Amino acid sequence: MRWEKSDRENIEDRRGDDAGGGGSPFGGGGMKLGLGGVVILGILSLVFGKDFFALVGGGGGGGGGPPTGPARPHTGTAEEEQLVDFVNAVLKDAQGFWRGKLGDKYQTAVVVLFTNATRSGCGYAESAMGPFYCPADEKVYIDLGFYQELRTRFGAPGDFAQAYVIAHELGHHIQNLLGIERRLRQAQAQHPGEENALSVRMELQADCFAGIWASSAQARGELEAGDFDEAIGAAAAVGDDRLQKQATGRVNPETWTHGSSQQRTSWFKKGFEGKDIAACDTFGAR
């Protein structure tokens, strides 16, 4: 992807915060796990209904409470700081596109960079959760270590694979601004048996919105050869079926929350080709 370094805007850098030991699987007592290992333990816990984090002495979920240490300046490696600049460039580009698309409806989102764990408007956040958007504070939370895992463990290299992740989370921001997120939560409360299925449709729509932005980036000459395939590779890498297969050797569609690799890539392509929100009606699709 073609991009230029610029002043960082709407980036909240918490990489220097003390995440605290407590129950975090990345620190404190017990075995220390990489981000990919924690993701797999999370899937195992979901599939088998057992706390696999306890087996490595790390605790699970939000155990240990939120971080309490004071913030301190963080100096990353040159490679890490270049990645921050890239995140900033993608964020600016995507927000500029959606601001032009939505006009006065658009409200600026913030990306929070953190290490291991942090607080969010949606509660205690750990790297194990992966990148996520919190509608309560309109912020995207990313531990940059996820990108290394995306490349090495999940086999999705390339800068546009990284851009896809940001675009997907901003897709949730668009859903929040348009009232889709609120309506989804209401529907889930009214139909608890369909909670996972509705979540899948929500995630696939965010993939579709990411495709809309990617198409605009291509039209503006920002995509390079192979970028589209990198985004498709990233969408496929985080499909529920692929993650379940890697973690347990079997696939259980009833527990999916994000959709299969095929579904995720298909909806990204729909957005890329359709170029408009109207092409992303995952809730009306069969």
C-alpha positions in Angstrom: 0.0 0.0 0.0 1.3 3.5 -0.9 1.3 5.7 2.2 3.2 8.6 3.7 4.3 9.4 7.2 2.5 12.3 8.8 1.7 13.7 12.2 -0.1 11.2 14.4 -3.8 12.1 14.9 -6.5 10.3 16.9 -3.9 7.8 18.1 -4.0 7.2 21.9 -0.7 5.5 22.7 -0.8 3.4 25.9 2.1 1.2 25.1 3.9 2.6 28.1 1.2 1.8 30.5 1.8 -0.8 33.2 -0.6 -3.6 32.4 -0.1 -5.2 35.8 0.4 -8.9 36.5 -2.8 -10.2 38.0 -4.5 -12.7 35.9 -3.1 -11.6 32.6 -1.8 -14.6 30.6 1.1 -12.5 29.4 2.6 -11.7 32.7 2.7 -12.6 36.4 2.9 -16.2 37.5 2.4 -19.2 35.4 3.5 -19.9 31.8 3.9 -16.9 29.6 2.0 -17.2 26.3 2.3 -15.4 23.0 -0.8 -13.7 21.6 -1.5 -16.6 19.2 -1.3 -19.1 22.1 -3.8 -17.1 24.1 -6.2 -16.9 21.2 -6.1 -20.6 20.8 -6.7 -21.2 24.5 -9.6 -18.8 24.3 -11.1 -20.9 21.5 -10.5 -24.1 23.4 -12.3 -22.6 26.5 -15.2 -21.6 24.3 -15.6 -24.9 22.5 -15.2 -27.2 25.6 -16.7 -24.9 28.3 -13.6 -25.2 30.4 -11.1 -22.6 31.6 -7.9 -23.7 29.7 -6.1 -20.6 31.0 -6.1 -22.1 34.4 -4.1 -25.0 33.2 -1.1 -22.7 32.5 -1.6 -20.6 35.7 -2.6 -17.5 33.9 -6.3 -17.2 34.8 -8.8 -16.3 32.1 -10.9 -13.5 30.7 -10.7 -10.4 32.9 -9.2 -12.1 36.0 -6.9 -10.0 37.9 -8.8 -6.8 37.4 -7.8 -3.8 35.3 -4.3 -2.5 35.1 -3.4 -0.1 37.9 0.2 1.0 37.2 1.1 4.5 36.1 1.7 5.4 32.5 5.3 5.7 31.4 6.8 6.9 28.1 7.2 4.1 25.6 10.0 4.0 23.0 9.5 1.2 20.5 12.0 -0.2 18.0 12.3 1.6 14.6 10.2 -1.2 13.1 7.5 -0.8 15.7 7.4 3.0 15.3 7.1 2.6 11.5 4.1 0.3 12.2 2.5 3.0 14.4 3.0 5.5 11.5 1.4 3.0 9.1 -1.6 2.6 11.5 -1.9 6.3 11.6 -1.8 6.7 7.8 -4.5 4.0 7.3 -6.7 5.5 10.1 -6.5 9.0 8.5 -7.2 7.6 5.0 -10.2 5.5 6.1 -11.7 8.1 8.3 -11.3 10.7 5.6 -13.2 8.4 3.2 -16.0 7.7 5.6 -16.3 11.3 6.6 -16.8 12.1 2.9 -19.3 9.3 2.6 -21.4 10.0 5.7 -21.0 13.8 6.0 -22.2 15.3 9.2 -23.1 11.8 10.5 -19.5 10.9 10.8 -17.8 11.3 14.2 -14.0 10.7 14.5 -12.9 7.4 16.1 -9.7 7.0 18.0 -7.2 4.1 17.9 -5.8 3.0 21.2 -2.4 1.2 21.0 -1.7 -0.9 24.1 0.5 -3.7 25.3 -0.9 -6.8 27.0 -3.9 -5.2 28.7 -5.7 -1.9 29.2 -9.0 -0.3 30.2 -11.7 0.4 27.7 -15.2 1.8 27.8 -16.4 -1.7 27.4 -14.4 -3.1 30.3 -11.0 -4.7 30.9 -9.3 -5.5 27.6 -6.5 -8.0 27.0 -4.4 -8.7 24.0 -6.0 -12.2 23.9 -9.2 -10.6 22.7 -7.5 -9.4 19.5 -8.2 -6.0 18.0 -11.7 -4.7 18.8 -14.0 -1.7 18.6 -15.8 -0.4 21.7 -19.0 1.5 20.9 -19.2 3.0 24.4 -16.1 5.2 23.8 -15.9 5.0 20.0 -12.3 3.6 20.1 -10.5 0.8 18.4 -8.1 -1.1 20.6 -5.0 -2.8 19.1 -2.0 -4.5 20.6 0.5 -4.2 17.7 1.8 -7.7 18.6 -1.3 -9.0 16.9 0.2 -8.1 13.5 3.2 -10.3 14.1 0.9 -13.2 15.0 -1.3 -12.5 11.9 1.9 -12.8 9.8 3.7 -15.7 11.4 1.0 -17.9 13.1 -2.0 -17.2 10.9 -0.1 -16.9 7.6 -1.4 -13.5 6.5 1.6 -11.3 5.8 1.6 -7.9 4.1 0.9 -4.3 5.0 -2.6 -4.4 3.5 -3.5 -7.4 5.6 -2.7 -5.1 8.5 -4.8 -2.3 6.9 -7.7 -4.7 6.6 -7.8 -5.2 10.4 -8.1 -1.4 11.0 -10.7 -1.1 8.2 -12.7 -3.9 9.7 -12.8 -2.3 13.2 -13.7 1.1 11.7 -16.5 -0.8 10.0 -17.9 -1.4 13.4 -17.6 2.3 14.1 -19.7 2.9 11.0 -22.3 0.4 12.3 -22.4 2.3 15.6 -22.9 5.7 13.9 -25.7 4.4 11.7 -27.5 2.8 14.7 -26.9 -0.8 13.4 -25.0 -1.8 16.5 -27.8 -0.7 18.8 -30.4 -2.5 16.8 -28.3 -5.7 16.8 -27.9 -5.7 20.6 -31.7 -5.2 20.9 -32.3 -8.1 18.6 -29.9 -10.3 20.5 -31.6 -9.5 23.7 -35.0 -10.4 22.2 -33.8 -13.5 20.5 -31.0 -15.0 22.7 -31.0 -18.2 20.7 -29.8 -16.2 17.7 -27.1 -14.2 19.4 -24.2 -15.9 17.7 -25.9 -15.9 14.2 -26.6 -12.2 14.6 -23.0 -11.6 15.7 -21.8 -13.3 12.5 -23.9 -11.0 10.3 -22.5 -8.0 12.2 -18.9 -9.1 11.7 -19.5 -9.9 8.0 -20.9 -6.5 7.4 -17.8 -4.9 9.0 -15.8 -7.0 6.5 -18.0 -5.6 3.7 -17.5 -2.0 4.9 -13.7 -2.7 4.9 -14.0 -3.8 1.3 -15.8 -0.5 0.4 -12.9 1.5 1.8 -10.3 -0.8 0.1 -12.1 -0.1 -3.2 -11.8 3.6 -2.7 -8.1 3.3 -1.9 -7.6 1.4 -5.1 -9.5 4.1 -7.1 -7.2 6.7 -5.6 -4.1 4.7 -6.6 -3.0 3.7 -3.1 -3.1 -0.1 -3.7 -0.1 -1.9 -5.0 0.1 -5.3 -6.7 -0.9 -8.0 -4.3 -2.6 -5.7 -1.8 -6.1 -7.1 -2.5 -4.9 -10.7 -2.1 -3.2 -9.7 1.3 -6.6 -8.4 2.6 -8.3 -11.6 1.4 -5.7 -13.7 3.0 -6.2 -11.9 6.3 -10.0 -12.2 6.2 -9.6 -16.0 5.5 -7.0 -16.4 8.3 -9.4 -15.2 11.0 -12.4 -17.2 9.9 -14.0 -19.1 12.7 -13.8 -22.4 10.9 -10.1 -22.0 10.3 -9.4 -21.0 13.9 -11.5 -23.8 15.3 -9.7 -26.3 13.1 -6.3 -25.1 14.2 -7.3 -25.1 17.9 -9.3 -28.3 18.2 -9.1 -30.2 14.9 -12.9 -29.8 14.4 -15.4 -27.2 13.3 -18.6 -26.2 15.1 -20.6 -23.6 13.1 -23.1 -23.1 16.0 -20.4 -21.4 18.1 -19.2 -19.1 15.3 -19.3 -15.4 16.1 -17.4 -13.9 13.1 -18.1 -16.2 10.2 -16.2 -18.8 8.1 -13.2 -17.9 6.0 -15.3 -18.2 2.9 -18.0 -15.9 4.3 -15.5 -13.3 5.4 -13.7 -13.2 2.1 -16.9 -13.2 0.2 -18.3 -10.2 2.0 -15.1 -8.2 1.8 -15.3 -8.8 -2.0 -18.9 -7.7 -2.1 -18.0 -4.4 -0.5 -15.0 -4.0 -2.8 -17.0 -4.6 -5.9 -20.3 -2.9 -4.7 -18.5 0.2 -3.4 -21.5 1.3 -1.3 -23.2 0.5 2.0 -26.2 -0.8 0.1 -24.0 -3.8 -1.0 -23.5 -4.8 2.6 -26.9 -5.9 3.7 -25.7 -9.0 5.6 -28.9 -9.0 7.7 -31.1 -9.4 4.7 -29.0 -12.0 3.0 -29.7 -15.7 3.2 
